[in-house]
Amino acid sequence: MSRALTLLLSAAISIAVLPSAKAAPSGAELFTRKGCIGCHVLKGHEGAVGTMGPDLSKIGATRDRAFLLAWIRDPQAMAPGSRMPTLGLTQVEAELLADYLLSERPRKGKRR
Ligand code: HEC
């Protein structure tokens, strides 16, 4: 097999594998796993009762996706000395988290 063909094949294989790798954790899972719940309240998210940071239940009312992406990836770059640590998340993880924060989550009860 020629070298070029081998390269092409391995590229095709990694593209074929991508979707399953991407489907791994959801934004909701990341919100728990990455420790966000320890510092933030998020209504409808089990265990999200931290109070060091602001309540994120209605973050979509004040922040847009671009802000959330930049903030979640590197809060220290945006607000040096912030009590929120830069957690070393990937761009994909930050996107999943931002989309999750902006999504309609199941709410318990009718309270706002
Ligand atoms: C150690 C506690 C801590 C952890 C862990 C933490 N945060 Fe924060 N977060 C904060 C604090 C404190 C602020 C307020 C920042 C400030 O005022 O400097 C904040 C601010 C934010 C904001 C911006 C709110 C606004 O409108 O300014 C978002 C969005 C956010 N956090 C999301 C997350 C996500 C998503 C995670 C998990 C990946 C996370 N945080 C993990 C403490 C934390």
Backbone and ligand atoms as CSV (ligand in chain L), in Angstrom:
chain,resi,resn,atom,element,x,y,z
A,1,MET,N,N,0.855,-1.202,0.000
A,1,MET,CA,C,0.000,0.000,0.000
A,1,MET,C,C,0.885,1.245,0.000
A,2,SER,N,N,0.517,2.235,-0.753
A,2,SER,CA,C,1.348,3.432,-0.797
A,2,SER,C,C,1.217,4.211,0.515
A,3,ARG,N,N,2.230,5.019,0.772
A,3,ARG,CA,C,2.249,5.800,2.008
A,3,ARG,C,C,1.060,6.767,2.054
A,4,ALA,N,N,0.797,7.384,0.892
A,4,ALA,CA,C,-0.300,8.359,0.851
A,4,ALA,C,C,-1.636,7.696,1.168
A,5,LEU,N,N,-1.788,6.501,0.640
A,5,LEU,CA,C,-3.054,5.796,0.866
A,5,LEU,C,C,-3.198,5.427,2.347
A,6,THR,N,N,-2.077,5.007,2.936
A,6,THR,CA,C,-2.112,4.668,4.361
A,6,THR,C,C,-2.527,5.882,5.178
A,7,LEU,N,N,-1.929,7.043,4.854
A,7,LEU,CA,C,-2.260,8.270,5.577
A,7,LEU,C,C,-3.742,8.592,5.428
A,8,LEU,N,N,-4.192,8.466,4.198
A,8,LEU,CA,C,-5.584,8.791,3.909
A,8,LEU,C,C,-6.513,7.889,4.701
A,9,LEU,N,N,-6.149,6.607,4.725
A,9,LEU,CA,C,-6.967,5.638,5.453
A,9,LEU,C,C,-7.016,5.945,6.943
A,10,SER,N,N,-5.848,6.264,7.516
A,10,SER,CA,C,-5.857,6.500,8.950
A,10,SER,C,C,-6.628,7.771,9.278
A,11,ALA,N,N,-6.585,8.760,8.359
A,11,ALA,CA,C,-7.376,9.966,8.577
A,11,ALA,C,C,-8.861,9.619,8.560
A,12,ALA,N,N,-9.237,8.798,7.597
A,12,ALA,CA,C,-10.642,8.412,7.478
A,12,ALA,C,C,-11.085,7.662,8.733
A,13,ILE,N,N,-10.190,6.825,9.247
A,13,ILE,CA,C,-10.546,6.063,10.447
A,13,ILE,C,C,-10.724,6.992,11.645
A,14,SER,N,N,-9.811,7.976,11.792
A,14,SER,CA,C,-9.976,8.835,12.964
A,14,SER,C,C,-11.232,9.696,12.854
A,15,ILE,N,N,-11.607,10.064,11.641
A,15,ILE,CA,C,-12.853,10.819,11.487
A,15,ILE,C,C,-14.046,9.931,11.868
A,16,ALA,N,N,-13.968,8.673,11.464
A,16,ALA,CA,C,-15.059,7.756,11.772
A,16,ALA,C,C,-15.193,7.547,13.277
A,17,VAL,N,N,-14.076,7.643,13.990
A,17,VAL,CA,C,-14.072,7.382,15.431
A,17,VAL,C,C,-14.541,8.604,16.219
A,18,LEU,N,N,-14.364,9.800,15.641
A,18,LEU,CA,C,-14.679,11.044,16.360
A,18,LEU,C,C,-16.043,11.120,17.046
A,19,PRO,N,N,-17.122,10.832,16.334
A,19,PRO,CA,C,-18.433,11.024,16.961
A,19,PRO,C,C,-18.583,10.320,18.300
A,20,SER,N,N,-18.083,9.092,18.397
A,20,SER,CA,C,-18.241,8.376,19.649
A,20,SER,C,C,-17.384,9.018,20.744
A,21,ALA,N,N,-16.216,9.522,20.367
A,21,ALA,CA,C,-15.373,10.180,21.354
A,21,ALA,C,C,-16.061,11.444,21.841
A,22,LYS,N,N,-16.718,12.143,20.926
A,22,LYS,CA,C,-17.381,13.392,21.259
A,22,LYS,C,C,-18.617,13.170,22.123
A,23,ALA,N,N,-19.247,12.049,21.942
A,23,ALA,CA,C,-20.487,11.790,22.661
A,23,ALA,C,C,-20.243,11.457,24.126
A,24,ALA,N,N,-18.971,11.371,24.533
A,24,ALA,CA,C,-18.644,10.955,25.902
A,24,ALA,C,C,-19.432,11.686,27.004
A,25,PRO,N,N,-18.957,12.829,27.512
A,25,PRO,CA,C,-19.724,13.436,28.604
A,25,PRO,C,C,-20.617,14.560,28.111
A,26,SER,N,N,-21.764,14.724,28.727
A,26,SER,CA,C,-22.647,15.831,28.381
A,26,SER,C,C,-22.278,17.040,29.218
A,27,GLY,N,N,-22.841,18.198,28.856
A,27,GLY,CA,C,-22.596,19.403,29.643
A,27,GLY,C,C,-23.017,19.214,31.095
A,28,ALA,N,N,-24.135,18.512,31.268
A,28,ALA,CA,C,-24.636,18.288,32.628
A,28,ALA,C,C,-23.647,17.449,33.433
A,29,GLU,N,N,-23.111,16.407,32.788
A,29,GLU,CA,C,-22.138,15.559,33.491
A,29,GLU,C,C,-20.890,16.352,33.841
A,30,LEU,N,N,-20.448,17.182,32.887
A,30,LEU,CA,C,-19.245,17.980,33.134
A,30,LEU,C,C,-19.467,18.948,34.296
A,31,PHE,N,N,-20.675,19.490,34.387
A,31,PHE,CA,C,-20.963,20.461,35.436
A,31,PHE,C,C,-20.770,19.827,36.810
A,32,THR,N,N,-21.085,18.545,36.911
A,32,THR,CA,C,-20.853,17.829,38.168
A,32,THR,C,C,-19.385,17.424,38.285
A,33,ARG,N,N,-18.887,16.768,37.243
A,33,ARG,CA,C,-17.543,16.199,37.294
A,33,ARG,C,C,-16.428,17.213,37.478
A,34,LYS,N,N,-16.591,18.379,36.861
A,34,LYS,CA,C,-15.519,19.369,36.934
A,34,LYS,C,C,-15.606,20.224,38.192
A,35,GLY,N,N,-16.575,19.915,39.034
A,35,GLY,CA,C,-16.626,20.599,40.326
A,35,GLY,C,C,-17.386,21.915,40.341
A,36,CYS,N,N,-18.028,22.258,39.238
A,36,CYS,CA,C,-18.798,23.510,39.185
A,36,CYS,C,C,-19.848,23.530,40.305
A,37,ILE,N,N,-20.436,22.368,40.579
A,37,ILE,CA,C,-21.515,22.287,41.576
A,37,ILE,C,C,-21.043,22.663,42.971
A,38,GLY,N,N,-19.737,22.570,43.200
A,38,GLY,CA,C,-19.226,22.900,44.522
A,38,GLY,C,C,-19.237,24.396,44.806
A,39,CYS,N,N,-19.328,25.192,43.761
A,39,CYS,CA,C,-19.254,26.646,43.930
A,39,CYS,C,C,-20.470,27.380,43.376
A,40,HIS,N,N,-21.336,26.683,42.675
A,40,HIS,CA,C,-22.468,27.369,42.034
A,40,HIS,C,C,-23.794,26.673,42.284
A,41,VAL,N,N,-24.823,27.460,42.467
A,41,VAL,CA,C,-26.195,26.952,42.469
A,41,VAL,C,C,-26.651,26.907,41.010
A,42,LEU,N,N,-27.328,25.839,40.622
A,42,LEU,CA,C,-27.923,25.761,39.291
A,42,LEU,C,C,-29.239,25.019,39.448
A,43,LYS,N,N,-30.318,25.744,39.343
A,43,LYS,CA,C,-31.633,25.126,39.582
A,43,LYS,C,C,-31.883,23.966,38.650
A,44,GLY,N,N,-32.391,22.883,39.199
A,44,GLY,CA,C,-32.691,21.704,38.408
A,44,GLY,C,C,-31.504,20.773,38.264
A,45,HIS,N,N,-30.325,21.190,38.764
A,45,HIS,CA,C,-29.147,20.337,38.672
A,45,HIS,C,C,-28.826,19.785,40.053
A,46,GLU,N,N,-28.910,18.472,40.162
A,46,GLU,CA,C,-28.730,17.840,41.459
A,46,GLU,C,C,-27.352,18.136,42.054
A,47,GLY,N,N,-27.362,18.563,43.280
A,47,GLY,CA,C,-26.100,18.776,43.996
A,47,GLY,C,C,-25.452,20.120,43.750
A,48,ALA,N,N,-26.029,20.934,42.864
A,48,ALA,CA,C,-25.432,22.241,42.567
A,48,ALA,C,C,-25.886,23.245,43.615
A,49,VAL,N,N,-25.184,23.239,44.738
A,49,VAL,CA,C,-25.608,24.058,45.865
A,49,VAL,C,C,-24.480,24.944,46.393
A,50,GLY,N,N,-23.372,25.018,45.636
A,50,GLY,CA,C,-22.241,25.818,46.103
A,50,GLY,C,C,-22.584,27.292,46.144
A,51,THR,N,N,-21.996,27.991,47.091
A,51,THR,CA,C,-22.340,29.412,47.225
A,51,THR,C,C,-21.138,30.342,47.098
A,52,MET,N,N,-19.979,29.797,46.793
A,52,MET,CA,C,-18.828,30.703,46.636
A,52,MET,C,C,-19.009,31.575,45.396
A,53,GLY,N,N,-19.545,30.990,44.350
A,53,GLY,CA,C,-19.782,31.745,43.120
A,53,GLY,C,C,-21.248,32.121,42.992
A,54,PRO,N,N,-21.571,32.927,41.964
A,54,PRO,CA,C,-22.959,33.339,41.764
A,54,PRO,C,C,-23.860,32.191,41.335
A,55,ASP,N,N,-25.150,32.344,41.608
A,55,ASP,CA,C,-26.178,31.418,41.139
A,55,ASP,C,C,-26.225,31.515,39.604
A,56,LEU,N,N,-26.090,30.374,38.937
A,56,LEU,CA,C,-26.032,30.396,37.468
A,56,LEU,C,C,-27.372,30.029,36.826
A,57,SER,N,N,-28.412,29.928,37.637
A,57,SER,CA,C,-29.698,29.455,37.119
A,57,SER,C,C,-30.231,30.300,35.977
A,58,LYS,N,N,-29.948,31.612,36.008
A,58,LYS,CA,C,-30.471,32.479,34.950
A,58,LYS,C,C,-29.352,33.229,34.251
A,59,ILE,N,N,-28.225,32.566,34.108
A,59,ILE,CA,C,-27.054,33.222,33.546
A,59,ILE,C,C,-27.318,33.707,32.123
A,60,GLY,N,N,-28.213,33.004,31.414
A,60,GLY,CA,C,-28.515,33.381,30.040
A,60,GLY,C,C,-29.149,34.769,29.910
A,61,ALA,N,N,-29.667,35.280,31.015
A,61,ALA,CA,C,-30.286,36.603,30.971
A,61,ALA,C,C,-29.239,37.716,30.932
A,62,THR,N,N,-28.030,37.411,31.412
A,62,THR,CA,C,-27.025,38.470,31.484
A,62,THR,C,C,-25.779,38.207,30.644
A,63,ARG,N,N,-25.541,36.968,30.299
A,63,ARG,CA,C,-24.303,36.646,29.577
A,63,ARG,C,C,-24.604,35.897,28.294
A,64,ASP,N,N,-23.828,36.189,27.250
A,64,ASP,CA,C,-24.026,35.445,26.004
A,64,ASP,C,C,-23.033,34.287,25.909
A,65,ARG,N,N,-23.202,33.509,24.852
A,65,ARG,CA,C,-22.412,32.293,24.712
A,65,ARG,C,C,-20.918,32.592,24.616
A,66,ALA,N,N,-20.577,33.659,23.891
A,66,ALA,CA,C,-19.164,33.999,23.708
A,66,ALA,C,C,-18.509,34.315,25.061
A,67,PHE,N,N,-19.231,35.053,25.888
A,67,PHE,CA,C,-18.680,35.365,27.214
A,67,PHE,C,C,-18.501,34.075,28.009
A,68,LEU,N,N,-19.532,33.240,28.011
A,68,LEU,CA,C,-19.471,32.004,28.796
A,68,LEU,C,C,-18.307,31.125,28.359
A,69,LEU,N,N,-18.117,31.012,27.049
A,69,LEU,CA,C,-17.023,30.187,26.537
A,69,LEU,C,C,-15.691,30.700,27.047
A,70,ALA,N,N,-15.473,31.987,26.891
A,70,ALA,CA,C,-14.195,32.571,27.285
A,70,ALA,C,C,-14.003,32.461,28.802
A,71,TRP,N,N,-15.079,32.727,29.538
A,71,TRP,CA,C,-14.978,32.683,30.991
A,71,TRP,C,C,-14.696,31.263,31.497
A,72,ILE,N,N,-15.459,30.304,30.993
A,72,ILE,CA,C,-15.312,28.928,31.476
A,72,ILE,C,C,-13.921,28.379,31.149
A,73,ARG,N,N,-13.399,28.767,30.000
A,73,ARG,CA,C,-12.068,28.274,29.639
A,73,ARG,C,C,-10.983,28.899,30.494
A,74,ASP,N,N,-11.095,30.197,30.759
A,74,ASP,CA,C,-10.008,30.852,31.474
A,74,ASP,C,C,-10.455,32.094,32.255
A,75,PRO,N,N,-11.131,31.853,33.387
A,75,PRO,CA,C,-11.603,33.000,34.180
A,75,PRO,C,C,-10.462,33.902,34.648
A,76,GLN,N,N,-9.304,33.321,34.893
A,76,GLN,CA,C,-8.186,34.120,35.393
A,76,GLN,C,C,-7.675,35.109,34.353
A,77,ALA,N,N,-7.860,34.771,33.072
A,77,ALA,CA,C,-7.442,35.699,32.021
A,77,ALA,C,C,-8.434,36.857,31.935
A,78,MET,N,N,-9.706,36.581,32.234
A,78,MET,CA,C,-10.724,37.608,32.116
A,78,MET,C,C,-10.834,38.465,33.367
A,79,ALA,N,N,-10.601,37.854,34.506
A,79,ALA,CA,C,-10.659,38.592,35.764
A,79,ALA,C,C,-9.540,38.098,36.676
A,80,PRO,N,N,-8.341,38.636,36.462
A,80,PRO,CA,C,-7.198,38.159,37.245
A,80,PRO,C,C,-7.489,38.272,38.738
A,81,GLY,N,N,-7.211,37.185,39.460
A,81,GLY,CA,C,-7.452,37.188,40.899
A,81,GLY,C,C,-8.846,36.737,41.272
A,82,SER,N,N,-9.686,36.413,40.272
A,82,SER,CA,C,-11.034,35.910,40.559
A,82,SER,C,C,-10.929,34.657,41.420
A,83,ARG,N,N,-11.951,34.447,42.244
A,83,ARG,CA,C,-11.934,33.242,43.074
A,83,ARG,C,C,-12.303,32.002,42.282
A,84,MET,N,N,-12.696,32.176,41.041
A,84,MET,CA,C,-12.936,30.990,40.212
A,84,MET,C,C,-11.628,30.604,39.522
A,85,PRO,N,N,-11.163,29.390,39.803
A,85,PRO,CA,C,-9.894,28.963,39.207
A,85,PRO,C,C,-10.037,28.606,37.733
A,86,THR,N,N,-8.962,28.758,36.978
A,86,THR,CA,C,-8.930,28.250,35.608
A,86,THR,C,C,-8.762,26.743,35.708
A,87,LEU,N,N,-9.728,26.023,35.150
A,87,LEU,CA,C,-9.783,24.578,35.384
A,87,LEU,C,C,-9.153,23.746,34.273
A,88,GLY,N,N,-8.600,24.414,33.255
A,88,GLY,CA,C,-7.913,23.670,32.198
A,88,GLY,C,C,-8.844,22.864,31.321
A,89,LEU,N,N,-10.041,23.384,31.079
A,89,LEU,CA,C,-10.999,22.668,30.235
A,89,LEU,C,C,-10.640,22.832,28.766
A,90,THR,N,N,-11.060,21.867,27.954
A,90,THR,CA,C,-10.858,21.982,26.518
A,90,THR,C,C,-11.951,22.879,25.936
A,91,GLN,N,N,-11.745,23.287,24.687
A,91,GLN,CA,C,-12.747,24.105,24.004
A,91,GLN,C,C,-14.075,23.348,23.916
A,92,VAL,N,N,-14.001,22.065,23.617
A,92,VAL,CA,C,-15.234,21.267,23.495
A,92,VAL,C,C,-15.960,21.196,24.836
A,93,GLU,N,N,-15.213,20.992,25.896
A,93,GLU,CA,C,-15.842,20.932,27.219
A,93,GLU,C,C,-16.503,22.271,27.566
A,94,ALA,N,N,-15.793,23.364,27.247
A,94,ALA,CA,C,-16.350,24.690,27.531
A,94,ALA,C,C,-17.628,24.916,26.724
A,95,GLU,N,N,-17.644,24.451,25.476
A,95,GLU,CA,C,-18.841,24.606,24.647
A,95,GLU,C,C,-20.015,23.821,25.214
A,96,LEU,N,N,-19.733,22.588,25.649
A,96,LEU,CA,C,-20.800,21.771,26.232
A,96,LEU,C,C,-21.357,22.425,27.489
A,97,LEU,N,N,-20.463,22.970,28.296
A,97,LEU,CA,C,-20.901,23.621,29.532
A,97,LEU,C,C,-21.691,24.894,29.235
A,98,ALA,N,N,-21.204,25.699,28.293
A,98,ALA,CA,C,-21.904,26.942,27.947
A,98,ALA,C,C,-23.294,26.618,27.409
A,99,ASP,N,N,-23.368,25.632,26.525
A,99,ASP,CA,C,-24.674,25.268,25.964
A,99,ASP,C,C,-25.602,24.740,27.054
A,100,TYR,N,N,-25.029,24.006,27.975
A,100,TYR,CA,C,-25.855,23.479,29.067
A,100,TYR,C,C,-26.392,24.628,29.927
A,101,LEU,N,N,-25.530,25.589,30.232
A,101,LEU,CA,C,-25.977,26.717,31.056
A,101,LEU,C,C,-27.059,27.529,30.350
A,102,LEU,N,N,-26.997,27.567,29.022
A,102,LEU,CA,C,-27.968,28.357,28.267
A,102,LEU,C,C,-29.221,27.567,27.906
A,103,SER,N,N,-29.207,26.281,28.219
A,103,SER,CA,C,-30.345,25.440,27.828
A,103,SER,C,C,-31.463,25.524,28.863
A,104,GLU,N,N,-32.628,25.104,28.457
A,104,GLU,CA,C,-33.737,24.971,29.396
A,104,GLU,C,C,-33.524,23.675,30.156
A,105,ARG,N,N,-33.313,23.789,31.427
A,105,ARG,CA,C,-33.132,22.589,32.231
A,105,ARG,C,C,-34.450,22.245,32.916
A,106,PRO,N,N,-34.628,20.969,33.231
A,106,PRO,CA,C,-35.842,20.605,33.982
A,106,PRO,C,C,-35.852,21.346,35.309
A,107,ARG,N,N,-36.963,21.946,35.631
A,107,ARG,CA,C,-37.060,22.682,36.893
A,107,ARG,C,C,-37.934,21.906,37.852
A,108,LYS,N,N,-37.552,21.971,39.090
A,108,LYS,CA,C,-38.408,21.349,40.102
A,108,LYS,C,C,-39.354,22.411,40.604
A,109,GLY,N,N,-40.648,22.099,40.624
A,109,GLY,CA,C,-41.625,23.051,41.111
A,109,GLY,C,C,-41.777,24.209,40.146
A,110,LYS,N,N,-42.409,25.258,40.589
A,110,LYS,CA,C,-42.674,26.365,39.686
A,110,LYS,C,C,-41.935,27.639,40.069
A,111,ARG,N,N,-41.141,27.548,41.107
A,111,ARG,CA,C,-40.468,28.753,41.554
A,111,ARG,C,C,-39.488,29.251,40.505
A,112,ARG,N,N,-39.320,30.549,40.405
A,112,ARG,CA,C,-38.351,31.090,39.485
A,112,ARG,C,C,-37.065,31.143,40.234
L,1,HEC,C1,C,-13.735,27.248,43.479
L,1,HEC,C2,C,-15.063,27.716,43.143
L,1,HEC,C3,C,-15.527,27.705,41.708
L,1,HEC,C4,C,-15.552,26.650,40.829
L,1,HEC,C5,C,-15.012,25.242,41.031
L,1,HEC,C6,C,-16.217,27.131,39.645
L,1,HEC,N1,N,-16.567,28.431,39.791
L,1,HEC,FE1,FE,-17.542,29.586,38.436
L,1,HEC,N2,N,-17.295,31.198,39.611
L,1,HEC,C7,C,-16.785,31.183,40.902
L,1,HEC,C8,C,-16.751,32.539,41.419
L,1,HEC,C9,C,-16.246,32.944,42.794
L,1,HEC,C10,C,-17.276,33.367,40.393
L,1,HEC,C11,C,-17.406,34.882,40.427
L,1,HEC,C12,C,-16.135,35.374,39.795
L,1,HEC,C13,C,-15.699,36.715,40.185
L,1,HEC,O1,O,-16.526,37.509,40.645
L,1,HEC,O2,O,-14.494,36.973,40.032
L,1,HEC,C14,C,-17.613,32.493,39.277
L,1,HEC,C15,C,-18.173,32.920,38.080
L,1,HEC,C16,C,-18.638,32.083,37.104
L,1,HEC,C17,C,-19.337,32.515,35.907
L,1,HEC,C18,C,-19.597,33.945,35.488
L,1,HEC,C19,C,-20.820,34.525,36.122
L,1,HEC,C20,C,-20.947,35.969,35.701
L,1,HEC,O3,O,-21.995,36.354,35.224
L,1,HEC,O4,O,-19.976,36.713,35.837
L,1,HEC,C21,C,-19.652,31.388,35.197
L,1,HEC,C22,C,-20.396,31.316,33.878
L,1,HEC,C23,C,-19.124,30.264,35.934
L,1,HEC,N3,N,-18.520,30.715,37.082
L,1,HEC,C24,C,-19.223,28.958,35.513
L,1,HEC,C25,C,-18.527,27.905,36.099
L,1,HEC,C26,C,-18.446,26.578,35.542
L,1,HEC,C27,C,-19.124,26.109,34.263
L,1,HEC,C28,C,-17.647,25.865,36.378
L,1,HEC,C29,C,-17.182,24.423,36.220
L,1,HEC,C30,C,-16.416,24.147,35.029
L,1,HEC,C31,C,-17.270,26.720,37.470
L,1,HEC,N4,N,-17.827,27.954,37.277
L,1,HEC,C32,C,-16.466,26.347,38.531
L,1,HEC,C33,C,-16.332,30.084,41.588
L,1,HEC,C34,C,-16.157,28.827,41.042
